[in-house]
Amino acid sequence: MTYRLMARGSPRWAIHKQMPKGFPSLFKHLDTVARSRSHTSLGASTALSSTESSHIPSSHLATNHRRRTHTIESPSSPAIPAPYSPPTSGILSYLPTSWVPYGELIRIDKPTGTYYLFFPCLFSTLMAAPLATPTSSPLTVLGTTALFFSGALIMRGAGCSINDLWDRNLDPSVTRTRHRPIARGALTPLAALTFTGAQLLTGLAVLLQFPTSCFFWATPSLLLVASYPLAKRVTYYPQFVLGLTFSWGAMMGFPALGVDLLADGAALTAAGLLYASNVAWTVLYDMVYAHMDIRDDVKAGIKSIALKHDADTKKVLSGLAVVQVGLLGAAGVAAGAGPVFFVGSCGGAALTLGWMIKKVNLKNVKDCWWWFVNGCWTTGGVISLGLGADYLIRYVEDGEKDVQPT
């Protein structure tokens, strides 16, 4: 009977031959049980599998079940999502309870996005200052910079609000965003929309503090602010649209200091190149950021450059860094910048970007976040320092020329 059930040469015959003493009789018993349930060898193998499973502790089976559920739901998510917990630390913990959802909506506890929006404004202000007639004073530069920071803080919050309104049906599917206030129901879309309108009006009030020409240069950026969330649904390159949006400030510093871009060809060239450089920088750092959500994005149907070029991300990042630094240097040439700019801003940017690209672990969410946050200050900081030093040197030189006897 044994030979009839397990023909020589079959996989089960090989298993039978390799079994220790005592197992063949157990195997015969299993075959008898299997034959009582089915007249086919498939039924026998099913009984064998069931018997083997009975030797596995139930806790282990439950663990395996949870692991399977975890894998199907999202490899980066727990099987059972953690419930929302009100903030107990940071700036949100000091707000009245009813204000917390609004603070979360504008990401007031995560200011890195505000800094990334502010840096292009700072770059353009420092590059434009020596081109103004007369050269802008340090006090004027500081005042303009403060206004730009206020505008960046307000408009970044408005952009986050618009993004969450667009994504209110997608955010619940992504681990990192499922507890956002609209997604979890803490704010209704109408309340969020009303709050967004208030932010836009506040941003307009800040904009009106600048020269009138700034209003006409700034207005087109609103179309980009509204279109970025839509881009995630139709293209693998929404980061490019984000770059066009976040980099708009790279042109705003020139009219803010009275430089007429339409009448000054060198200034217009410098502004255009600086803007393009910042677009490349935005795509670069947001590609690192996108790797934090790459698995959830697949599940939610969200597109990103990280998904499109996952296997070659570091090559793409390296290419973007070369483009960014090259365009930054070209902007400096057009603006008549000195050696300090090229060594400090361009050289510093090349070093910090290269360091980040080499060190970042794109498969680790926490590491991507660390480099996203700190890359803002390292790269943005060295570019600002180089531009600031170049501006001060040229300001002093212009002052010395003014006091020389004719």
C-alpha positions in Angstrom: 0.0 0.0 0.0 2.9 2.3 0.8 4.4 1.8 -2.6 1.1 2.4 -4.4 0.6 5.7 -2.6 4.1 6.9 -3.0 5.5 5.8 -6.3 9.3 5.6 -6.5 10.8 8.8 -7.9 7.9 11.0 -6.7 8.7 13.9 -4.4 6.9 12.2 -1.5 9.0 9.1 -2.0 12.2 11.2 -1.6 10.8 12.7 1.6 9.9 9.2 2.8 13.4 8.0 2.3 15.0 10.9 4.2 12.8 10.6 7.3 14.2 9.5 10.6 13.1 6.2 12.2 9.6 6.3 13.4 8.4 8.9 10.9 7.4 6.3 8.2 4.7 4.8 10.4 3.4 8.3 11.1 3.5 9.0 7.4 1.4 5.8 6.7 -1.1 7.0 9.3 -1.4 10.4 7.6 -2.0 8.7 4.3 -4.8 6.6 5.7 -6.4 9.7 7.2 -6.0 11.5 3.9 -7.5 8.6 1.9 -10.6 8.7 4.1 -11.1 12.3 3.1 -10.1 12.1 -0.6 -9.3 9.4 -3.2 -6.6 11.5 -4.7 -3.0 12.2 -3.9 -3.9 15.9 -3.6 -6.1 15.1 -0.7 -3.2 13.2 1.0 -0.9 16.2 0.6 -3.6 18.4 2.1 -3.9 16.2 5.1 -0.1 16.3 5.5 -0.1 20.1 5.4 -2.9 20.3 8.0 -1.0 17.9 10.3 2.2 19.8 10.0 0.3 23.0 10.8 -1.0 21.4 14.0 2.6 21.2 15.4 3.0 25.0 15.0 1.9 27.0 18.1 -1.2 29.0 17.7 0.6 32.2 18.8 3.1 31.7 15.9 0.2 31.2 13.4 -1.4 34.4 14.7 1.9 36.2 14.3 2.2 35.0 10.8 -1.3 36.1 10.1 -0.6 39.6 11.4 2.6 39.7 9.3 0.6 38.8 6.2 -2.0 41.4 6.9 0.8 43.9 7.5 2.4 43.2 4.2 -0.8 43.4 2.2 -1.9 46.6 3.9 1.4 48.5 3.6 4.9 47.4 4.3 5.6 50.7 6.0 2.4 50.7 8.0 1.3 48.8 11.2 -1.4 46.2 10.6 -3.8 48.2 12.9 -3.3 52.0 12.5 -2.5 53.8 15.7 -5.3 56.1 16.8 -4.8 59.8 16.7 -3.2 61.3 19.8 -3.4 65.0 20.7 0.0 66.7 20.7 1.7 66.8 24.1 4.8 68.7 23.2 6.0 71.4 20.8 4.1 74.5 19.7 0.8 72.6 19.0 0.6 71.6 22.7 0.4 75.3 23.7 -2.6 76.0 21.5 -6.2 75.9 22.6 -7.7 72.5 21.7 -10.0 74.1 19.1 -7.0 75.7 17.4 -4.9 72.5 17.1 -6.5 71.2 13.9 -5.8 74.6 12.2 -2.2 74.5 13.4 -1.8 71.0 12.1 -3.4 72.1 8.8 -0.7 74.7 8.1 2.1 72.4 9.6 3.1 75.0 12.1 4.9 72.3 14.0 6.9 71.3 10.9 8.6 74.6 9.7 11.0 73.0 7.2 8.7 73.7 4.3 8.5 77.4 5.3 12.3 77.5 5.2 12.5 75.9 1.7 10.0 78.5 0.5 11.9 81.3 2.1 15.4 80.5 0.9 14.8 81.4 -2.8 13.4 84.8 -1.6 16.6 85.3 0.4 18.8 84.3 -2.4 17.2 86.7 -4.9 17.2 89.6 -2.3 21.0 89.1 -1.7 21.7 88.8 -5.4 19.6 91.8 -6.3 20.9 94.1 -3.6 24.2 95.1 -5.4 22.2 95.6 -8.7 19.9 98.2 -7.2 20.6 101.9 -7.8 22.0 102.9 -5.4 23.1 99.6 -3.8 20.5 98.6 -1.3 21.6 99.2 2.3 21.9 96.4 4.8 18.9 97.8 6.7 16.8 97.7 3.6 17.9 94.1 2.9 17.0 93.0 6.4 13.6 94.7 6.2 12.8 93.0 2.8 14.0 89.7 4.2 11.7 89.9 7.2 8.7 90.6 4.9 9.6 87.7 2.7 9.8 85.4 5.7 6.4 86.5 6.9 5.0 85.9 3.4 6.7 82.5 3.2 5.2 81.4 6.6 1.7 82.5 5.5 1.7 81.2 2.0 3.3 77.9 2.9 0.4 77.4 5.3 -2.1 78.3 2.6 -0.4 75.8 0.2 -0.6 73.0 2.8 -4.3 73.8 3.3 -5.0 73.7 -0.5 -3.0 70.4 -0.7 -5.0 68.8 2.1 -8.3 69.9 0.5 -7.3 68.2 -2.8 -6.0 65.1 -1.0 -8.8 64.7 1.6 -9.8 61.3 0.0 -6.2 60.1 -0.5 -4.7 61.1 2.8 -6.5 58.4 4.8 -4.7 55.7 2.7 -1.2 56.9 3.5 0.4 56.2 6.9 2.1 59.6 7.3 -1.0 61.6 6.4 -4.0 59.6 7.7 -4.2 61.8 10.9 -4.2 65.1 9.1 -7.1 67.2 10.3 -9.3 67.0 7.2 -8.5 63.3 6.7 -9.5 62.3 10.2 -12.6 64.6 10.3 -11.3 67.2 12.8 -12.0 69.9 10.2 -14.7 70.0 7.5 -13.7 70.9 4.0 -15.8 74.1 4.3 -14.0 75.1 7.5 -10.6 74.4 5.9 -11.6 76.3 2.7 -12.7 79.4 4.8 -9.4 79.3 6.7 -7.5 79.1 3.5 -9.2 82.2 2.2 -8.2 84.0 5.4 -4.6 83.0 4.8 -4.6 84.2 1.2 -6.0 87.6 2.3 -3.3 87.8 4.9 -0.7 87.0 2.3 -2.1 89.7 0.1 -1.7 92.2 2.9 2.0 91.3 3.2 2.5 91.4 -0.6 1.1 95.0 -0.6 3.9 96.1 1.6 6.3 95.6 -1.3 6.6 97.8 -4.4 3.6 97.7 -6.7 5.4 95.7 -9.4 5.8 92.8 -7.0 2.0 92.3 -7.1 2.1 91.6 -10.8 5.2 89.3 -10.5 3.7 87.3 -7.6 0.1 86.8 -8.9 0.9 84.0 -11.4 2.4 81.8 -8.7 -1.1 81.3 -7.2 -2.0 79.1 -10.3 1.0 76.9 -9.5 0.0 76.7 -5.8 -3.4 75.4 -6.7 -2.2 73.0 -9.4 0.6 71.0 -7.6 -1.8 68.6 -5.8 -3.5 67.8 -9.1 -0.1 67.1 -10.7 0.4 64.1 -8.3 -2.6 62.4 -10.0 -1.5 62.9 -13.6 2.3 62.8 -13.8 5.2 61.1 -12.3 6.9 64.5 -12.0 4.8 66.5 -9.6 8.1 67.6 -8.0 8.8 69.7 -11.0 5.5 71.5 -10.5 6.4 72.0 -6.9 9.7 73.3 -8.0 8.1 75.9 -10.2 5.9 76.9 -7.2 8.4 77.0 -4.4 11.1 78.7 -6.4 9.0 81.7 -7.4 10.6 83.8 -4.8 13.9 83.5 -6.7 12.6 86.3 -8.9 10.8 88.3 -6.3 13.8 89.8 -4.6 14.7 91.9 -7.7 11.4 93.9 -8.0 11.2 94.1 -4.2 14.5 96.1 -4.2 13.4 98.3 -7.1 15.3 96.4 -9.9 13.2 96.6 -13.0 13.6 93.1 -14.6 12.0 94.2 -17.9 14.4 97.1 -18.3 17.6 95.4 -17.0 18.6 92.5 -19.2 21.5 91.3 -16.9 19.1 91.3 -13.9 16.5 89.4 -15.8 19.0 86.8 -16.9 20.3 86.4 -13.4 16.8 86.1 -12.0 15.8 83.5 -14.6 18.9 81.4 -14.0 18.5 81.6 -10.2 14.9 80.5 -10.6 15.9 77.5 -12.7 18.6 76.6 -10.2 16.1 76.6 -7.4 13.7 74.4 -9.4 16.4 71.8 -9.7 17.1 72.1 -5.9 13.4 71.6 -5.1 13.1 68.5 -7.3 16.2 67.1 -5.6 15.2 67.5 -2.0 11.5 66.6 -2.7 12.7 63.4 -4.4 14.4 62.4 -1.1 11.2 63.4 0.7 9.0 61.3 -1.7 10.9 58.2 -0.7 9.3 58.3 2.7 5.9 57.5 1.2 6.9 55.4 -1.8 5.1 52.3 -0.8 1.9 54.0 0.4 1.9 56.1 -2.8 1.7 52.9 -4.8 -1.3 51.8 -2.9 -3.0 55.2 -3.0 -2.3 55.7 -6.8 -0.1 58.8 -6.2 2.6 59.4 -8.7 6.1 60.7 -7.9 9.6 60.9 -9.4 10.8 58.6 -6.6 8.4 55.9 -8.0 9.4 56.5 -11.6 13.2 56.3 -10.9 13.4 54.3 -7.7 16.3 52.1 -9.0 18.3 55.1 -10.2 17.5 57.7 -7.6 21.0 58.6 -6.6 22.0 59.0 -10.3 19.0 61.4 -10.8 19.9 63.3 -7.6 23.5 63.7 -8.7 22.3 65.0 -12.1 20.0 67.5 -10.4 22.8 68.7 -8.1 25.1 69.3 -11.1 22.3 71.3 -12.8 21.5 73.3 -9.7 25.1 74.3 -9.0 25.8 75.0 -12.7 22.7 77.3 -13.0 23.6 79.0 -9.7 27.1 79.8 -11.0 25.6 81.1 -14.3 23.3 83.4 -12.3 26.3 84.7 -10.4 28.1 85.5 -13.7 25.1 87.4 -15.0 24.8 89.4 -11.8 28.5 90.2 -11.7 29.2 88.3 -8.5 32.7 88.0 -7.2 35.0 85.1 -6.1 33.4 84.8 -2.7 30.1 83.9 -4.2 31.6 81.2 -6.5 33.7 79.6 -3.7 31.1 80.0 -0.9 27.8 79.5 -2.6 28.6 77.3 -5.6 31.4 75.4 -3.9 29.5 75.0 -0.7 26.4 73.8 -2.5 28.4 71.2 -4.4 29.9 69.9 -1.2 26.7 69.7 0.9 24.7 68.2 -1.9 27.3 65.6 -2.7 27.6 64.7 1.0 23.8 64.3 1.3 23.5 62.2 -1.9 26.3 59.9 -0.7 25.0 59.4 2.8 21.2 59.3 2.6 19.6 55.9 3.0 16.6 56.1 0.7 15.1 52.9 2.1 15.0 54.3 5.6 12.1 56.7 6.3 13.8 58.4 9.3 17.0 58.9 7.4 15.2 60.5 4.5 13.4 62.9 6.9 16.7 63.8 8.6 18.4 64.7 5.4 15.3 66.6 4.1 15.3 68.8 7.2 19.0 69.3 7.6 19.8 69.6 3.9 17.6 72.7 4.0 20.0 74.4 6.4 23.3 73.0 5.0 22.7 73.8 1.3 20.5 76.8 1.8 22.8 78.1 4.5 26.1 78.0 2.5 24.4 79.6 -0.6 23.0 82.4 1.6 26.4 82.9 3.3 28.2 83.2 0.0 25.6 85.6 -1.5 25.6 87.7 1.7 29.4 87.9 1.8 29.5 88.9 -1.8 26.8 91.6 -1.3 28.6 93.1 1.7 31.9 93.3 -0.1 30.3 95.0 -3.1 28.4 97.3 -0.8 31.6 98.4 0.9 33.4 98.8 -2.4 30.6 101.0 -3.8 30.7 103.1 -0.6 34.4 103.7 -1.0 33.9 104.8 -4.6 31.3 107.3 -3.5 33.6 109.0 -0.9 36.6 109.2 -3.3 37.3 112.8 -4.5 36.4 113.4 -8.2 
